[in-house]
Amino acid sequence: MSDKVIAMLIKENMVTRSGAVQSLYKLSRPVDNGCDGTTEHVIVSATYVLGVPETYIFPSDADGAITSWLELDGSYRGGTDHEQALRGAGWEVAPAR
């Protein structure tokens, strides 16, 4: 069995009131949620703050509600590419169906 985490797209192009574009991913196995446990779902959120692009990964529940605002590994400033953030976390991105 591989230790590699695979992120599978569940729902994409969810736009928040502030204009962030978010996608919900299910992970092939639980990962550390950054605070007090693990998560099997993440929201990847891309937006511009003061003109600077940024993409963050947050733990979420299966419905896409963010469960902690602590950014996970892979989050970065300087771009708005969801897959780049997921790869930066060390995860593979499953091909779109």
N, C-alpha and C positions, 0 to 999 in steps of 0.2 A: 504494500500500500504506500502511495506517495504522500510525503509530507506537504507537498505543494498545495497552496490554497488557490482555488479557482473561484473567481467572481462571476456569477451568472446574472445577467440583466433581467430584472423582473418588470420594472416600469421605468420609462424614460420621459424626458422633457416635461417634468413637472415644474412649473414656474411659480415661484413664491410672490407674495405681494411686493417684496423689495426688488424683484426682478432676477433673483438667483435661479439658475436652471439646475434642477436636481434629478438624479436617477437613483432608483432603489436596486440594490444588488443582494442576492443570497450567496453566501459563502459555502464552499464545499465542506468546511468544518469550522467549528467555533474558533474565534481568535480573541485575544485580550481586548477588552473594551476600553482600556486606558484608565479605569478607576477602580472598579470593585467586582469584576467578573469577566464574563465573556459575551460575545455577540455572534450571531450567525447571519445578521443582516446589517448592511451599511447604506447610508445615504451619501452620495458624492454630490457636492454642491459647488457650482462654479458661478462666480459673480465678479463685479468690479467694485472696489472700495477706494474712493478718492482717485478714481481713474486707473488704479492698479489691478490687473487681473489676478484672481486667486482661486484655487480649487482645494476644497477641504473634504476629508472623509470623516463622517461621524457614525458612531454606533446607532442602530435604530431597531425598532421592532419589525415584525413581518408586514405591518401595514405602512411602514415608512415614517413613523413618528420617531424623531430623534430622541434617544434616551440619555445622551450626555453630550454637552457642547465642548468636550475636550477633543481636539483634533487627533485623529489617528495617524500613524506613520504613513507616509505617502502624500500627505497634504503639502501643498506648495504654493508659493506666490510666483507670478510671472507668466501665468497661462491659465487657460480654462478648458483643459483637456481631461475629461473624466478617466479615460483609459490610462493616460500617463500617470495620474495620481495612483490608480490601482496598481500599476506596474511598479511605481515607486515604493509601494508598500511591500513589494516582493511577491505579489499575487499574479496569477495568470488571468486573463480575461477570456471567458468562454466566447466562441464565435456566436454572433447574433443568429437567431433562428430564422 
